[in-house]
């Protein structure tokens, strides 16, 4: 058991940057999946793609108003989240950390939540407004739910995720140095961007 615990902890980015739920729930389950995929030589990027499939499928389930589809959606989203933990743990365990994998990992979360937002908007747009407002006037959510989703997703959710990731990587940079952080230098990244031709990139 001790060896297993040390193995899980070794797959963390750092104990300082992991949240309570991740340490005691998501990461241990992700670690079991990482051991499974490592045994069969599965690349971390493949796990990320599987998480995209699961996350998008979860979003589709949230379109349906019945409890069965909602519970399936919650289960699939939890499964996708475990794979999201697993891909990073697997990359650290096997040394298969790539810039493509990092970008794909970020893109995966975006796809999950775009699907979830769209599904919920489609589900609610023809529903009456809450608190008896819609019942009296016949007013539905219509375009308003899309505006709320756009504001929530772009101004709130996306910014919060980006900022949290940025501060996490600053912390890891000072804690572990460049090898333990994914923090990029803006000047260096701008030079790389300008050096790449548009064709093929």
N, CA and C atoms as an extended XYZ file, in Angstrom:
603
Properties=species:S:1:pos:R:3:atomname:S:1:resname:S:1:resid:I:1 pbc="F F F"
N         0.833       -1.205        0.000 N   UNK     1
C         0.000        0.000        0.000 CA  UNK     1
C         0.866        1.252        0.000 C   UNK     1
N         1.958        1.211        0.791 N   UNK     2
C         2.869        2.341        0.870 CA  UNK     2
C         3.509        2.629       -0.479 C   UNK     2
N         3.929        1.555       -1.166 N   UNK     3
C         4.530        1.703       -2.486 CA  UNK     3
C         3.536        2.318       -3.458 C   UNK     3
N         2.291        1.851       -3.381 N   UNK     4
C         1.242        2.381       -4.250 CA  UNK     4
C         1.017        3.852       -3.992 C   UNK     4
N         1.010        4.244       -2.705 N   UNK     5
C         0.798        5.653       -2.351 CA  UNK     5
C         1.941        6.507       -2.875 C   UNK     5
N         3.170        6.012       -2.712 N   UNK     6
C         4.324        6.750       -3.218 CA  UNK     6
C         4.265        6.868       -4.738 C   UNK     6
N         3.790        5.804       -5.388 N   UNK     7
C         3.662        5.825       -6.844 CA  UNK     7
C         2.675        6.877       -7.312 C   UNK     7
N         1.541        6.973       -6.613 N   UNK     8
C         0.529        7.978       -6.950 CA  UNK     8
C         1.107        9.367       -6.754 C   UNK     8
N         1.744        9.588       -5.600 N   UNK     9
C         2.286       10.907       -5.289 CA  UNK     9
C         3.389       11.305       -6.262 C   UNK     9
N         4.165       10.318       -6.729 N   UNK    10
C         5.229       10.598       -7.697 CA  UNK    10
C         4.664       11.041       -9.045 C   UNK    10
N         3.406       10.686       -9.309 N   UNK    11
C         2.794       11.059      -10.593 CA  UNK    11
C         2.119       12.423      -10.534 C   UNK    11
N         2.087       13.063       -9.334 N   UNK    12
C         1.511       14.399       -9.199 CA  UNK    12
C         2.475       15.430       -9.786 C   UNK    12
N         1.934       16.576      -10.186 N   UNK    13
C         2.803       17.690      -10.571 CA  UNK    13
C         3.572       18.154       -9.341 C   UNK    13
N         2.851       18.382       -8.260 N   UNK    14
C         3.442       18.653       -6.947 CA  UNK    14
C         2.296       18.629       -5.940 C   UNK    14
N         2.620       18.277       -4.690 N   UNK    15
C         1.580       18.222       -3.656 CA  UNK    15
C         1.007       19.606       -3.383 C   UNK    15
N         1.812       20.657       -3.639 N   UNK    16
C         1.374       22.024       -3.356 CA  UNK    16
C         0.329       22.517       -4.350 C   UNK    16
N         0.323       21.953       -5.554 N   UNK    17
C        -0.584       22.467       -6.589 CA  UNK    17
C        -1.784       21.550       -6.833 C   UNK    17
N        -1.861       20.452       -6.105 N   UNK    18
C        -2.994       19.540       -6.263 CA  UNK    18
C        -4.109       19.919       -5.292 C   UNK    18
N        -5.346       19.831       -5.743 N   UNK    19
C        -6.489       20.141       -4.895 CA  UNK    19
C        -6.919       18.898       -4.113 C   UNK    19
N        -7.677       19.123       -3.047 N   UNK    20
C        -8.087       18.038       -2.153 CA  UNK    20
C        -8.777       16.910       -2.908 C   UNK    20
N        -9.765       17.258       -3.762 N   UNK    21
C       -10.523       16.244       -4.498 CA  UNK    21
C        -9.621       15.479       -5.469 C   UNK    21
N        -8.656       16.187       -6.063 N   UNK    22
C        -7.722       15.526       -6.973 CA  UNK    22
C        -6.831       14.531       -6.217 C   UNK    22
N        -6.289       14.975       -5.086 N   UNK    23
C        -5.372       14.120       -4.312 CA  UNK    23
C        -6.053       12.834       -3.859 C   UNK    23
N        -7.294       12.949       -3.382 N   UNK    24
C        -7.967       11.801       -2.758 CA  UNK    24
C        -8.934       11.048       -3.658 C   UNK    24
N        -9.211       11.600       -4.860 N   UNK    25
C       -10.186       10.929       -5.727 CA  UNK    25
C        -9.701       10.827       -7.177 C   UNK    25
N        -9.562       11.969       -7.848 N   UNK    26
C        -9.238       11.938       -9.277 CA  UNK    26
C        -7.859       11.352       -9.581 C   UNK    26
N        -6.837       11.808       -8.861 N   UNK    27
C        -5.472       11.347       -9.146 CA  UNK    27
C        -5.266        9.854       -8.863 C   UNK    27
N        -5.754        9.324       -7.726 N   UNK    28
C        -5.591        7.880       -7.518 CA  UNK    28
C        -6.259        7.038       -8.602 C   UNK    28
N        -7.467        7.434       -9.031 N   UNK    29
C        -8.144        6.689      -10.100 CA  UNK    29
C        -7.397        6.873      -11.416 C   UNK    29
N        -6.948        8.116      -11.669 N   UNK    30
C        -6.154        8.381      -12.876 CA  UNK    30
C        -4.877        7.566      -12.897 C   UNK    30
N        -4.272        7.379      -11.727 N   UNK    31
C        -3.030        6.606      -11.623 CA  UNK    31
C        -3.255        5.133      -11.978 C   UNK    31
N        -4.381        4.582      -11.524 N   UNK    32
C        -4.716        3.188      -11.877 CA  UNK    32
C        -4.872        3.058      -13.391 C   UNK    32
N        -5.562        4.019      -13.998 N   UNK    33
C        -5.691        4.013      -15.457 CA  UNK    33
C        -4.321        4.177      -16.124 C   UNK    33
N        -3.470        5.036      -15.551 N   UNK    34
C        -2.132        5.260      -16.125 CA  UNK    34
C        -1.314        3.964      -16.116 C   UNK    34
N        -1.408        3.216      -15.015 N   UNK    35
C        -0.709        1.920      -14.940 CA  UNK    35
C        -1.248        0.958      -15.997 C   UNK    35
N        -2.571        0.985      -16.171 N   UNK    36
C        -3.211        0.123      -17.176 CA  UNK    36
C        -2.713        0.462      -18.577 C   UNK    36
N        -2.734        1.746      -18.928 N   UNK    37
C        -2.310        2.167      -20.267 CA  UNK    37
C        -0.801        1.981      -20.469 C   UNK    37
N        -0.041        2.173      -19.393 N   UNK    38
C         1.412        1.972      -19.485 CA  UNK    38
C         1.734        0.509      -19.796 C   UNK    38
N         0.973       -0.384      -19.199 N   UNK    39
C         1.182       -1.819      -19.410 CA  UNK    39
C         1.028       -2.192      -20.883 C   UNK    39
N         0.125       -1.506      -21.588 N   UNK    40
C        -0.128       -1.821      -22.989 CA  UNK    40
C         0.565       -0.849      -23.951 C   UNK    40
N         1.416        0.006      -23.414 N   UNK    41
C         2.203        0.906      -24.260 CA  UNK    41
C         1.385        1.982      -24.955 C   UNK    41
N         0.284        2.395      -24.338 N   UNK    42
C        -0.570        3.422      -24.935 CA  UNK    42
C         0.055        4.798      -24.693 C   UNK    42
N         0.123        5.615      -25.736 N   UNK    43
C         0.698        6.958      -25.625 CA  UNK    43
C        -0.278        7.887      -24.885 C   UNK    43
N         0.243        8.819      -24.065 N   UNK    44
C        -0.640        9.752      -23.345 CA  UNK    44
C        -1.599       10.530      -24.244 C   UNK    44
N        -1.157       10.861      -25.465 N   UNK    45
C        -2.028       11.608      -26.380 CA  UNK    45
C        -3.270       10.803      -26.778 C   UNK    45
N        -3.122        9.477      -26.839 N   UNK    46
C        -4.262        8.610      -27.152 CA  UNK    46
C        -5.281        8.687      -26.009 C   UNK    46
N        -4.777        8.724      -24.774 N   UNK    47
C        -5.660        8.846      -23.607 CA  UNK    47
C        -6.394       10.184      -23.640 C   UNK    47
N        -5.690       11.240      -24.056 N   UNK    48
C        -6.322       12.556      -24.173 CA  UNK    48
C        -7.449       12.529      -25.198 C   UNK    48
N        -7.220       11.868      -26.319 N   UNK    49
C        -8.255       11.761      -27.356 CA  UNK    49
C        -9.456       10.979      -26.831 C   UNK    49
N        -9.199        9.930      -26.051 N   UNK    50
C       -10.298        9.176      -25.429 CA  UNK    50
C       -11.091       10.069      -24.471 C   UNK    50
N       -10.368       10.949      -23.744 N   UNK    51
C       -11.053       11.862      -22.823 CA  UNK    51
C       -11.940       12.846      -23.592 C   UNK    51
N       -11.482       13.254      -24.794 N   UNK    52
C       -12.294       14.145      -25.629 CA  UNK    52
C       -13.600       13.450      -26.024 C   UNK    52
N       -13.485       12.193      -26.452 N   UNK    53
C       -14.667       11.427      -26.864 CA  UNK    53
C       -15.656       11.301      -25.701 C   UNK    53
N       -15.136       10.962      -24.515 N   UNK    54
C       -15.995       10.810      -23.343 CA  UNK    54
C       -16.619       12.135      -22.921 C   UNK    54
N       -15.817       13.211      -22.931 N   UNK    55
C       -16.312       14.519      -22.514 CA  UNK    55
C       -17.379       15.059      -23.447 C   UNK    55
N       -17.175       14.883      -24.755 N   UNK    56
C       -18.164       15.334      -25.739 CA  UNK    56
C       -19.444       14.507      -25.609 C   UNK    56
N       -19.288       13.191      -25.409 N   UNK    57
C       -20.462       12.322      -25.209 CA  UNK    57
C       -21.236       12.746      -23.963 C   UNK    57
N       -20.519       13.146      -22.915 N   UNK    58
C       -21.176       13.638      -21.693 CA  UNK    58
C       -21.994       14.878      -22.000 C   UNK    58
N       -21.402       15.799      -22.770 N   UNK    59
C       -22.110       17.017      -23.143 CA  UNK    59
C       -23.396       16.724      -23.888 C   UNK    59
N       -23.348       15.785      -24.812 N   UNK    60
C       -24.537       15.410      -25.592 CA  UNK    60
C       -25.636       14.886      -24.665 C   UNK    60
N       -25.246       14.133      -23.639 N   UNK    61
C       -26.236       13.595      -22.696 CA  UNK    61
C       -26.995       14.698      -21.968 C   UNK    61
N       -26.335       15.847      -21.739 N   UNK    62
C       -26.985       16.941      -21.008 CA  UNK    62
C       -28.041       17.673      -21.841 C   UNK    62
N       -28.141       17.327      -23.100 N   UNK    63
C       -29.199       17.903      -23.938 CA  UNK    63
C       -30.571       17.359      -23.536 C   UNK    63
N       -30.587       16.096      -23.096 N   UNK    64
C       -31.864       15.433      -22.788 CA  UNK    64
C       -32.311       15.780      -21.370 C   UNK    64
N       -33.602       16.094      -21.177 N   UNK    65
C       -34.073       16.579      -19.873 CA  UNK    65
C       -34.308       15.504      -18.813 C   UNK    65
N       -34.307       14.226      -19.201 N   UNK    66
C       -34.627       13.189      -18.205 CA  UNK    66
C       -33.419       12.861      -17.335 C   UNK    66
N       -33.690       12.320      -16.161 N   UNK    67
C       -32.657       12.037      -15.165 CA  UNK    67
C       -31.673       10.968      -15.626 C   UNK    67
N       -32.145        9.977      -16.398 N   UNK    68
C       -31.266        8.897      -16.854 CA  UNK    68
C       -30.120        9.444      -17.703 C   UNK    68
N       -30.458       10.276      -18.683 N   UNK    69
C       -29.418       10.868      -19.532 CA  UNK    69
C       -28.493       11.778      -18.725 C   UNK    69
N       -29.060       12.508      -17.768 N   UNK    70
C       -28.254       13.404      -16.932 CA  UNK    70
C       -27.231       12.607      -16.113 C   UNK    70
N       -27.674       11.491      -15.527 N   UNK    71
C       -26.765       10.653      -14.729 CA  UNK    71
C       -25.679       10.018      -15.607 C   UNK    71
N       -26.066        9.599      -16.813 N   UNK    72
C       -25.074        9.052      -17.749 CA  UNK    72
C       -24.052       10.139      -18.099 C   UNK    72
N       -24.552       11.365      -18.312 N   UNK    73
C       -23.669       12.488      -18.617 CA  UNK    73
C       -22.694       12.764      -17.490 C   UNK    73
N       -23.178       12.736      -16.251 N   UNK    74
C       -22.311       12.950      -15.089 CA  UNK    74
C       -21.247       11.855      -15.012 C   UNK    74
N       -21.661       10.595      -15.210 N   UNK    75
C       -20.728        9.465      -15.176 CA  UNK    75
C       -19.650        9.612      -16.259 C   UNK    75
N       -20.074        9.948      -17.485 N   UNK    76
C       -19.117       10.102      -18.584 CA  UNK    76
C       -18.163       11.267      -18.344 C   UNK    76
N       -18.676       12.343      -17.754 N   UNK    77
C       -17.829       13.503      -17.473 CA  UNK    77
C       -16.798       13.169      -16.392 C   UNK    77
N       -17.202       12.400      -15.389 N   UNK    78
C       -16.246       11.951      -14.367 CA  UNK    78
C       -15.185       11.045      -14.984 C   UNK    78
N       -15.604       10.155      -15.870 N   UNK    79
C       -14.680        9.243      -16.547 CA  UNK    79
C       -13.689       10.049      -17.396 C   UNK    79
N       -14.206       11.034      -18.129 N   UNK    80
C       -13.343       11.902      -18.943 CA  UNK    80
C       -12.345       12.645      -18.061 C   UNK    80
N       -12.800       13.084      -16.890 N   UNK    81
C       -11.925       13.800      -15.957 CA  UNK    81
C       -10.821       12.891      -15.417 C   UNK    81
N       -11.150       11.621      -15.191 N   UNK    82
C       -10.124       10.666      -14.745 CA  UNK    82
C        -9.082       10.451      -15.838 C   UNK    82
N        -9.522       10.404      -17.087 N   UNK    83
C        -8.579       10.281      -18.206 CA  UNK    83
C        -7.756       11.558      -18.354 C   UNK    83
N        -8.369       12.707      -18.021 N   UNK    84
C        -7.644       13.976      -18.059 CA  UNK    84
C        -6.534       13.991      -17.019 C   UNK    84
N        -6.781       13.364      -15.869 N   UNK    85
C        -5.725       13.189      -14.864 CA  UNK    85
C        -4.708       12.165      -15.348 C   UNK    85
N        -5.215       11.103      -15.933 N   UNK    86
C        -4.375        9.980      -16.354 CA  UNK    86
C        -3.345       10.374      -17.410 C   UNK    86
N        -3.740       11.183      -18.395 N   UNK    87
C        -2.800       11.472      -19.492 CA  UNK    87
C        -1.543       12.192      -18.995 C   UNK    87
N        -1.737       13.157      -18.077 N   UNK    88
C        -0.584       13.860      -17.513 CA  UNK    88
C         0.262       12.951      -16.638 C   UNK    88
N        -0.401       12.120      -15.827 N   UNK    89
C         0.331       11.182      -14.971 CA  UNK    89
C         1.122       10.187      -15.814 C   UNK    89
N         0.485        9.684      -16.872 N   UNK    90
C         1.139        8.731      -17.770 CA  UNK    90
C         2.333        9.376      -18.462 C   UNK    90
N         2.172       10.640      -18.877 N   UNK    91
C         3.270       11.363      -19.534 CA  UNK    91
C         4.460       11.528      -18.584 C   UNK    91
N         4.178       11.851      -17.310 N   UNK    92
C         5.265       12.004      -16.337 CA  UNK    92
C         5.907       10.660      -15.998 C   UNK    92
N         5.102        9.608      -15.936 N   UNK    93
C         5.622        8.271      -15.610 CA  UNK    93
C         6.501        7.709      -16.722 C   UNK    93
N         6.130        7.993      -17.970 N   UNK    94
C         6.840        7.407      -19.117 CA  UNK    94
C         7.829        8.371      -19.760 C   UNK    94
N         7.795        9.633      -19.342 N   UNK    95
C         8.675       10.628      -19.951 CA  UNK    95
C         8.216       11.082      -21.327 C   UNK    95
N         6.979       10.744      -21.692 N   UNK    96
C         6.454       11.105      -23.026 CA  UNK    96
C         5.684       12.425      -22.946 C   UNK    96
N         6.378       13.467      -22.507 N   UNK    97
C         5.763       14.792      -22.419 CA  UNK    97
C         6.099       15.557      -23.688 C   UNK    97
N         5.068       16.012      -24.398 N   UNK    98
C         5.279       16.741      -25.643 CA  UNK    98
C         4.469       18.029      -25.645 C   UNK    98
N         4.920       18.997      -26.428 N   UNK    99
C         4.176       20.254      -26.562 CA  UNK    99
C         2.819       19.999      -27.216 C   UNK    99
N         2.795       19.082      -28.191 N   UNK   100
C         1.543       18.709      -28.855 CA  UNK   100
C         0.567       18.132      -27.829 C   UNK   100
N         1.083       17.292      -26.938 N   UNK   101
C         0.237       16.696      -25.899 CA  UNK   101
C        -0.330       17.742      -24.968 C   UNK   101
N         0.481       18.744      -24.638 N   UNK   102
C         0.023       19.809      -23.752 CA  UNK   102
C        -1.084       20.621      -24.416 C   UNK   102
N        -0.899       20.950      -25.696 N   UNK   103
C        -1.929       21.709      -26.419 CA  UNK   103
C        -3.211       20.886      -26.561 C   UNK   103
N        -3.037       19.596      -26.849 N   UNK   104
C        -4.189       18.705      -27.011 CA  UNK   104
C        -4.966       18.596      -25.707 C   UNK   104
N        -4.231       18.567      -24.591 N   UNK   105
C        -4.860       18.466      -23.274 CA  UNK   105
C        -5.737       19.688      -22.995 C   UNK   105
N        -5.221       20.873      -23.321 N   UNK   106
C        -6.004       22.092      -23.138 CA  UNK   106
C        -7.209       22.139      -24.063 C   UNK   106
N        -7.006       21.681      -25.302 N   UNK   107
C        -8.075       21.659      -26.296 CA  UNK   107
C        -9.189       20.697      -25.881 C   UNK   107
N        -8.805       19.599      -25.216 N   UNK   108
C        -9.783       18.599      -24.773 CA  UNK   108
C       -10.814       19.230      -23.846 C   UNK   108
N       -10.336       19.960      -22.840 N   UNK   109
C       -11.247       20.610      -21.906 CA  UNK   109
C       -12.165       21.607      -22.595 C   UNK   109
N       -11.595       22.347      -23.571 N   UNK   110
C       -12.412       23.311      -24.318 CA  UNK   110
C       -13.545       22.603      -25.061 C   UNK   110
N       -13.233       21.476      -25.687 N   UNK   111
C       -14.257       20.728      -26.433 CA  UNK   111
C       -15.348       20.199      -25.514 C   UNK   111
N       -14.949       19.681      -24.341 N   UNK   112
C       -15.946       19.196      -23.372 CA  UNK   112
C       -16.952       20.295      -23.076 C   UNK   112
N       -16.403       21.450      -22.668 N   UNK   113
C       -17.276       22.486      -22.133 CA  UNK   113
C       -18.052       23.221      -23.218 C   UNK   113
N       -17.489       23.334      -24.419 N   UNK   114
C       -18.269       23.889      -25.528 CA  UNK   114
C       -19.479       23.002      -25.790 C   UNK   114
N       -19.245       21.676      -25.804 N   UNK   115
C       -20.345       20.727      -26.030 CA  UNK   115
C       -21.390       20.828      -24.922 C   UNK   115
N       -20.932       20.923      -23.679 N   UNK   116
C       -21.858       21.023      -22.541 CA  UNK   116
C       -22.674       22.309      -22.618 C   UNK   116
N       -22.012       23.425      -22.879 N   UNK   117
C       -22.718       24.699      -22.983 CA  UNK   117
C       -23.756       24.672      -24.104 C   UNK   117
N       -23.355       24.174      -25.271 N   UNK   118
C       -24.275       24.128      -26.412 CA  UNK   118
C       -25.463       23.222      -26.110 C   UNK   118
N       -25.195       22.044      -25.517 N   UNK   119
C       -26.271       21.094      -25.201 CA  UNK   119
C       -27.268       21.699      -24.217 C   UNK   119
N       -26.754       22.387      -23.187 N   UNK   120
C       -27.648       22.992      -22.192 CA  UNK   120
C       -28.457       24.135      -22.812 C   UNK   120
N       -27.817       24.899      -23.700 N   UNK   121
C       -28.543       25.985      -24.386 CA  UNK   121
C       -29.666       25.427      -25.257 C   UNK   121
N       -29.353       24.389      -26.022 N   UNK   122
C       -30.372       23.768      -26.870 CA  UNK   122
C       -31.503       23.181      -26.027 C   UNK   122
N       -31.133       22.656      -24.863 N   UNK   123
C       -32.127       22.054      -23.957 CA  UNK   123
C       -33.063       23.111      -23.363 C   UNK   123
N       -32.523       24.301      -23.060 N   UNK   124
C       -33.309       25.306      -22.339 CA  UNK   124
C       -33.950       26.377      -23.206 C   UNK   124
N       -33.465       26.569      -24.434 N   UNK   125
C       -33.897       27.742      -25.196 CA  UNK   125
C       -35.411       27.817      -25.429 C   UNK   125
N       -36.076       26.680      -25.479 N   UNK   126
C       -37.538       26.691      -25.669 CA  UNK   126
C       -38.308       26.451      -24.366 C   UNK   126
N       -37.564       26.427      -23.252 N   UNK   127
C       -38.198       26.251      -21.942 CA  UNK   127
C       -38.608       27.613      -21.378 C   UNK   127
N       -39.677       27.680      -20.574 N   UNK   128
C       -40.086       28.964      -19.987 CA  UNK   128
C       -39.053       29.481      -18.989 C   UNK   128
N       -38.988       30.782      -18.833 N   UNK   129
C       -38.090       31.399      -17.855 CA  UNK   129
C       -38.477       30.946      -16.442 C   UNK   129
N       -37.515       30.873      -15.517 N   UNK   130
C       -37.815       30.384      -14.155 CA  UNK   130
C       -38.581       31.398      -13.306 C   UNK   130
N       -38.954       30.961      -12.114 N   UNK   131
C       -39.637       31.794      -11.113 CA  UNK   131
C       -40.974       32.351      -11.634 C   UNK   131
N       -41.659       31.535      -12.447 N   UNK   132
C       -42.989       31.871      -12.966 CA  UNK   132
C       -42.981       33.058      -13.936 C   UNK   132
N       -41.800       33.564      -14.287 N   UNK   133
C       -41.727       34.692      -15.224 CA  UNK   133
C       -42.212       34.267      -16.607 C   UNK   133
N       -41.779       33.063      -17.017 N   UNK   134
C       -42.145       32.578      -18.341 CA  UNK   134
C       -43.561       32.057      -18.414 C   UNK   134
N       -44.030       31.513      -17.289 N   UNK   135
C       -45.377       30.932      -17.283 CA  UNK   135
C       -46.453       31.995      -17.505 C   UNK   135
N       -46.268       33.153      -16.911 N   UNK   136
C       -47.267       34.219      -17.022 CA  UNK   136
C       -47.241       34.884      -18.407 C   UNK   136
N       -46.049       35.073      -18.940 N   UNK   137
C       -45.925       35.815      -20.204 CA  UNK   137
C       -45.707       34.926      -21.420 C   UNK   137
N       -45.425       33.638      -21.182 N   UNK   138
C       -45.100       32.729      -22.283 CA  UNK   138
C       -43.693       32.944      -22.821 C   UNK   138
N       -42.886       33.700      -22.056 N   UNK   139
C       -41.511       34.006      -22.470 CA  UNK   139
C       -40.596       32.811      -22.210 C   UNK   139
N       -39.817       32.448      -23.229 N   UNK   140
C       -38.844       31.354      -23.073 CA  UNK   140
C       -37.440       31.942      -22.950 C   UNK   140
N       -36.493       31.055      -22.663 N   UNK   141
C       -35.094       31.493      -22.562 CA  UNK   141
C       -34.609       32.075      -23.896 C   UNK   141
N       -35.015       31.465      -25.009 N   UNK   142
C       -34.648       31.875      -26.381 CA  UNK   142
C       -33.182       32.303      -26.492 C   UNK   142
N       -32.932       33.481      -27.026 N   UNK   143
C       -31.552       33.941      -27.259 CA  UNK   143
C       -30.810       34.233      -25.962 C   UNK   143
N       -31.549       34.506      -24.887 N   UNK   144
C       -30.923       34.906      -23.619 CA  UNK   144
C       -30.013       33.825      -23.050 C   UNK   144
N       -30.413       32.559      -23.218 N   UNK   145
C       -29.587       31.481      -22.672 CA  UNK   145
C       -28.247       31.398      -23.407 C   UNK   145
N       -28.257       31.718      -24.712 N   UNK   146
C       -27.005       31.718      -25.490 CA  UNK   146
C       -26.094       32.853      -25.043 C   UNK   146
N       -26.686       34.007      -24.737 N   UNK   147
C       -25.890       35.150      -24.267 CA  UNK   147
C       -25.276       34.863      -22.900 C   UNK   147
N       -26.062       34.239      -22.015 N   UNK   148
C       -25.553       33.868      -20.688 CA  UNK   148
C       -24.417       32.853      -20.828 C   UNK   148
N       -24.621       31.861      -21.709 N   UNK   149
C       -23.594       30.832      -21.920 CA  UNK   149
C       -22.324       31.426      -22.513 C   UNK   149
N       -22.484       32.341      -23.462 N   UNK   150
C       -21.317       32.994      -24.066 CA  UNK   150
C       -20.538       33.771      -23.011 C   UNK   150
N       -21.244       34.547      -22.190 N   UNK   151
C       -20.587       35.334      -21.138 CA  UNK   151
C       -19.914       34.415      -20.116 C   UNK   151
N       -20.650       33.389      -19.683 N   UNK   152
C       -20.108       32.449      -18.681 CA  UNK   152
C       -18.879       31.717      -19.202 C   UNK   152
N       -18.957       31.278      -20.464 N   UNK   153
C       -17.882       30.470      -21.022 CA  UNK   153
C       -16.640       31.249      -21.384 C   UNK   153
N       -16.826       32.445      -21.989 N   UNK   154
C       -15.659       33.200      -22.471 CA  UNK   154
C       -15.104       34.168      -21.437 C   UNK   154
N       -15.986       34.943      -20.804 N   UNK   155
C       -15.529       35.960      -19.863 CA  UNK   155
C       -15.179       35.349      -18.502 C   UNK   155
N       -15.970       34.380      -18.049 N   UNK   156
C       -15.765       33.815      -16.705 CA  UNK   156
C       -14.945       32.523      -16.722 C   UNK   156
N       -15.519       31.465      -17.259 N   UNK   157
C       -14.924       30.129      -17.191 CA  UNK   157
C       -13.544       30.053      -17.828 C   UNK   157
N       -13.436       30.494      -19.074 N   UNK   158
C       -12.179       30.401      -19.809 CA  UNK   158
C       -11.065       31.202      -19.142 C   UNK   158
N       -11.383       32.414      -18.717 N   UNK   159
C       -10.384       33.270      -18.068 CA  UNK   159
C        -9.917       32.667      -16.750 C   UNK   159
N       -10.882       32.113      -15.987 N   UNK   160
C       -10.536       31.514      -14.697 CA  UNK   160
C        -9.605       30.321      -14.884 C   UNK   160
N        -9.907       29.464      -15.880 N   UNK   161
C        -9.065       28.286      -16.149 CA  UNK   161
C        -7.657       28.694      -16.584 C   UNK   161
N        -7.588       29.692      -17.469 N   UNK   162
C        -6.298       30.165      -17.963 CA  UNK   162
C        -5.460       30.742      -16.835 C   UNK   162
N        -6.090       31.560      -15.999 N   UNK   163
C        -5.377       32.193      -14.886 CA  UNK   163
C        -4.903       31.152      -13.867 C   UNK   163
N        -5.770       30.182      -13.550 N   UNK   164
C        -5.393       29.129      -12.602 CA  UNK   164
C        -4.199       28.325      -13.129 C   UNK   164
N        -4.221       27.988      -14.424 N   UNK   165
C        -3.117       27.236      -15.030 CA  UNK   165
C        -1.829       28.053      -15.013 C   UNK   165
N        -1.947       29.352      -15.289 N   UNK   166
C        -0.781       30.239      -15.310 CA  UNK   166
C        -0.127       30.302      -13.930 C   UNK   166
N        -0.922       30.549      -12.888 N   UNK   167
C        -0.364       30.646      -11.537 CA  UNK   167
C         0.193       29.308      -11.054 C   UNK   167
N        -0.460       28.215      -11.454 N   UNK   168
C         0.037       26.887      -11.091 CA  UNK   168
C         1.437       26.664      -11.683 C   UNK   168
N         1.602       27.049      -12.939 N   UNK   169
C         2.891       26.850      -13.600 CA  UNK   169
C         3.970       27.800      -13.097 C   UNK   169
N         3.582       29.017      -12.676 N   UNK   170
C         4.552       29.910      -12.033 CA  UNK   170
C         5.057       29.258      -10.744 C   UNK   170
N         4.116       28.734       -9.964 N   UNK   171
C         4.488       28.072       -8.709 CA  UNK   171
C         5.429       26.899       -8.975 C   UNK   171
N         5.079       26.063       -9.960 N   UNK   172
C         5.921       24.904      -10.295 CA  UNK   172
C         7.284       25.325      -10.823 C   UNK   172
N         7.338       26.462      -11.530 N   UNK   173
C         8.610       26.954      -12.061 CA  UNK   173
C         9.564       27.293      -10.919 C   UNK   173
N         9.048       27.968       -9.890 N   UNK   174
C         9.900       28.325       -8.753 CA  UNK   174
C        10.175       27.125       -7.848 C   UNK   174
N         9.265       26.166       -7.842 N   UNK   175
C         9.420       24.986       -6.995 CA  UNK   175
C        10.361       23.958       -7.620 C   UNK   175
N        10.196       23.705       -8.928 N   UNK   176
C        10.923       22.616       -9.587 CA  UNK   176
C        11.812       23.064      -10.745 C   UNK   176
N        11.721       24.342      -11.108 N   UNK   177
C        12.498       24.819      -12.240 CA  UNK   177
C        11.806       24.516      -13.557 C   UNK   177
N        12.494       24.806      -14.640 N   UNK   178
C        11.905       24.651      -15.970 CA  UNK   178
C        11.454       23.222      -16.243 C   UNK   178
N        12.186       22.233      -15.731 N   UNK   179
C        11.849       20.824      -15.997 CA  UNK   179
C        10.511       20.428      -15.393 C   UNK   179
N        10.122       21.070      -14.291 N   UNK   180
C         8.884       20.687      -13.620 CA  UNK   180
C         7.713       21.583      -13.932 C   UNK   180
N         7.928       22.567      -14.831 N   UNK   181
C         6.878       23.525      -15.149 CA  UNK   181
C         6.631       23.570      -16.654 C   UNK   181
N         5.428       23.986      -17.015 N   UNK   182
C         5.095       24.162      -18.433 CA  UNK   182
C         4.985       25.645      -18.767 C   UNK   182
N         5.610       26.471      -17.924 N   UNK   183
C         5.572       27.918      -18.122 CA  UNK   183
C         6.431       28.295      -19.321 C   UNK   183
N         5.846       29.058      -20.231 N   UNK   184
C         6.555       29.479      -21.440 CA  UNK   184
C         6.998       30.929      -21.321 C   UNK   184
N         8.110       31.225      -21.973 N   UNK   185
C         8.618       32.580      -22.042 CA  UNK   185
C         7.973       33.273      -23.245 C   UNK   185
N         7.314       34.415      -23.015 N   UNK   186
C         6.561       35.077      -24.082 CA  UNK   186
C         7.463       35.457      -25.258 C   UNK   186
N         8.634       36.025      -24.946 N   UNK   187
C         9.550       36.457      -26.007 CA  UNK   187
C         9.991       35.274      -26.851 C   UNK   187
N        10.331       34.171      -26.171 N   UNK   188
C        10.766       32.958      -26.874 CA  UNK   188
C         9.640       32.397      -27.744 C   UNK   188
N         8.418       32.370      -27.207 N   UNK   189
C         7.287       31.845      -27.964 CA  UNK   189
C         6.960       32.723      -29.174 C   UNK   189
N         7.089       34.034      -29.026 N   UNK   190
C         6.826       34.952      -30.126 CA  UNK   190
C         7.852       34.752      -31.244 C   UNK   190
N         9.119       34.535      -30.859 N   UNK   191
C        10.159       34.284      -31.858 CA  UNK   191
C         9.902       32.980      -32.613 C   UNK   191
N         9.460       31.945      -31.876 N   UNK   192
C         9.140       30.660      -32.518 CA  UNK   192
C         7.960       30.846      -33.480 C   UNK   192
N         6.953       31.597      -33.025 N   UNK   193
C         5.759       31.833      -33.852 CA  UNK   193
C         6.132       32.526      -35.164 C   UNK   193
N         6.958       33.578      -35.074 N   UNK   194
C         7.327       34.344      -36.269 CA  UNK   194
C         8.282       33.572      -37.183 C   UNK   194
N         8.975       32.582      -36.625 N   UNK   195
C         9.926       31.819      -37.436 CA  UNK   195
C         9.238       30.708      -38.250 C   UNK   195
N         7.980       30.387      -37.880 N   UNK   196
C         7.280       29.300      -38.562 CA  UNK   196
C         6.535       29.813      -39.784 C   UNK   196
N         6.695       29.144      -40.923 N   UNK   197
C         5.885       29.534      -42.086 CA  UNK   197
C         4.439       29.112      -41.869 C   UNK   197
N         3.485       29.833      -42.480 N   UNK   198
C         2.078       29.486      -42.325 CA  UNK   198
C         1.763       28.134      -42.926 C   UNK   198
N         2.387       27.831      -44.058 N   UNK   199
C         2.102       26.564      -44.731 CA  UNK   199
C         2.633       25.395      -43.899 C   UNK   199
N         1.738       24.466      -43.599 N   UNK   200
C         2.138       23.279      -42.842 CA  UNK   200
C         2.170       23.478      -41.354 C   UNK   200
N         1.824       24.684      -40.893 N   UNK   201
C         1.839       24.952      -39.450 CA  UNK   201
C         0.537       25.577      -38.998 C   UNK   201
